[in-house]
Amino acid sequence: MNGKRIRSLRKERGMTLNQLSDCSGVSKSYLSYVERGIQKNPSIDILSKLSKAMNLPVIELIRQMEEQ
């Protein structure tokens, strides 16, 4: 999984880490780990929450990560 892609999508939408955390219900520290590549395999539940918060279909998020 490419955490840099999550960061890029978040920033494209003008969201801070705090905002994404608040909107998704995923902790800020966990999001930080994902974006920095410390946590490389978030569950589909986490990816679903993030994609919903960023108004992005989860399949598109996964597909984009696979293409990286």
CYANA upper distance limits for C-alpha pairs under 8 A (distance plus 0.5 A):
  1 MET  CA     37 GLY  CA      8.50
  1 MET  CA     40 LYS  CA      5.96
  1 MET  CA     41 ASN  CA      6.71
  1 MET  CA     65 MET  CA      6.64
  1 MET  CA     66 GLU  CA      7.98
  2 ASN  CA      6 ILE  CA      7.71
  2 ASN  CA     35 GLU  CA      8.17
  2 ASN  CA     37 GLY  CA      7.48
  2 ASN  CA     40 LYS  CA      7.84
  2 ASN  CA     65 MET  CA      6.40
  2 ASN  CA     68 GLN  CA      7.69
  3 GLY  CA      7 ARG  CA      6.92
  3 GLY  CA     34 VAL  CA      5.70
  3 GLY  CA     35 GLU  CA      4.41
  3 GLY  CA     36 ARG  CA      6.54
  3 GLY  CA     37 GLY  CA      5.91
  3 GLY  CA     40 LYS  CA      7.85
  4 LYS  CA      8 SER  CA      6.58
  4 LYS  CA     35 GLU  CA      5.98
  4 LYS  CA     36 ARG  CA      7.52
  4 LYS  CA     37 GLY  CA      8.16
  5 ARG  CA      9 LEU  CA      6.64
  5 ARG  CA     35 GLU  CA      8.29
  5 ARG  CA     65 MET  CA      7.27
  6 ILE  CA     10 ARG  CA      6.61
  6 ILE  CA     34 VAL  CA      8.48
  6 ILE  CA     35 GLU  CA      6.74
  7 ARG  CA     11 LYS  CA      6.63
  7 ARG  CA     35 GLU  CA      6.26
  8 SER  CA     12 GLU  CA      6.54
  9 LEU  CA     13 ARG  CA      6.88
  9 LEU  CA     54 MET  CA      8.30
 10 ARG  CA     14 GLY  CA      6.98
 10 ARG  CA     15 MET  CA      5.88
 10 ARG  CA     16 THR  CA      7.66
 10 ARG  CA     17 LEU  CA      8.33
 10 ARG  CA     20 LEU  CA      7.89
 10 ARG  CA     54 MET  CA      7.48
 11 LYS  CA     15 MET  CA      6.05
 11 LYS  CA     16 THR  CA      7.58
 13 ARG  CA     54 MET  CA      7.63
 15 MET  CA     19 GLN  CA      6.29
 15 MET  CA     20 LEU  CA      6.76
 16 THR  CA     20 LEU  CA      6.79
 17 LEU  CA     21 SER  CA      6.58
 17 LEU  CA     28 LYS  CA      6.89
 17 LEU  CA     31 LEU  CA      7.83
 17 LEU  CA     32 SER  CA      8.11
 18 ASN  CA     22 ASP  CA      6.61
 18 ASN  CA     28 LYS  CA      6.69
 19 GLN  CA     23 CYS  CA      6.55
 20 LEU  CA     24 SER  CA      6.33
 20 LEU  CA     26 VAL  CA      8.39
 20 LEU  CA     50 LEU  CA      7.89
 20 LEU  CA     53 ALA  CA      7.14
 20 LEU  CA     54 MET  CA      8.16
 21 SER  CA     25 GLY  CA      6.04
 21 SER  CA     26 VAL  CA      5.57
 21 SER  CA     27 SER  CA      6.03
 21 SER  CA     28 LYS  CA      5.81
 21 SER  CA     31 LEU  CA      7.75
 22 ASP  CA     26 VAL  CA      7.81
 22 ASP  CA     27 SER  CA      8.48
 23 CYS  CA     53 ALA  CA      5.94
 24 SER  CA     49 LYS  CA      5.63
 24 SER  CA     50 LEU  CA      6.09
 24 SER  CA     52 LYS  CA      7.79
 24 SER  CA     53 ALA  CA      5.69
 25 GLY  CA     49 LYS  CA      7.82
 26 VAL  CA     30 TYR  CA      7.39
 26 VAL  CA     31 LEU  CA      7.34
 26 VAL  CA     46 ILE  CA      7.65
 26 VAL  CA     49 LYS  CA      8.03
 26 VAL  CA     50 LEU  CA      8.34
 27 SER  CA     31 LEU  CA      6.79
 28 LYS  CA     32 SER  CA      6.61
 29 SER  CA     33 TYR  CA      6.78
 30 TYR  CA     34 VAL  CA      6.79
 30 TYR  CA     39 GLN  CA      8.20
 31 LEU  CA     35 GLU  CA      6.62
 32 SER  CA     36 ARG  CA      6.55
 33 TYR  CA     37 GLY  CA      6.57
 33 TYR  CA     38 ILE  CA      5.40
 33 TYR  CA     39 GLN  CA      5.70
 34 VAL  CA     38 ILE  CA      6.49
 34 VAL  CA     39 GLN  CA      5.22
 34 VAL  CA     40 LYS  CA      6.70
 34 VAL  CA     42 PRO  CA      7.91
 35 GLU  CA     39 GLN  CA      8.49
 42 PRO  CA     46 ILE  CA      6.53
 42 PRO  CA     47 LEU  CA      7.22
 43 SER  CA     47 LEU  CA      6.89
 44 ILE  CA     48 SER  CA      6.40
 45 ASP  CA     49 LYS  CA      6.77
 46 ILE  CA     50 LEU  CA      6.72
 47 LEU  CA     51 SER  CA      6.52
 47 LEU  CA     58 VAL  CA      7.10
 47 LEU  CA     61 LEU  CA      8.39
 48 SER  CA     52 LYS  CA      6.56
 48 SER  CA     58 VAL  CA      6.02
 49 LYS  CA     53 ALA  CA      6.66
 50 LEU  CA     54 MET  CA      6.71
 51 SER  CA     55 ASN  CA      6.42
 51 SER  CA     56 LEU  CA      5.29
 51 SER  CA     57 PRO  CA      6.44
 51 SER  CA     58 VAL  CA      5.76
 51 SER  CA     61 LEU  CA      7.31
 52 LYS  CA     56 LEU  CA      6.42
 52 LYS  CA     57 PRO  CA      7.45
 52 LYS  CA     58 VAL  CA      7.92
 56 LEU  CA     60 GLU  CA      7.43
 56 LEU  CA     61 LEU  CA      7.53
 57 PRO  CA     61 LEU  CA      7.13
 58 VAL  CA     62 ILE  CA      6.75
 59 ILE  CA     63 ARG  CA      6.45
 60 GLU  CA     64 GLN  CA      6.47
 61 LEU  CA     65 MET  CA      6.73
 62 ILE  CA     66 GLU  CA      6.75
 63 ARG  CA     67 GLU  CA      6.86
 64 GLN  CA     68 GLN  CA      7.04
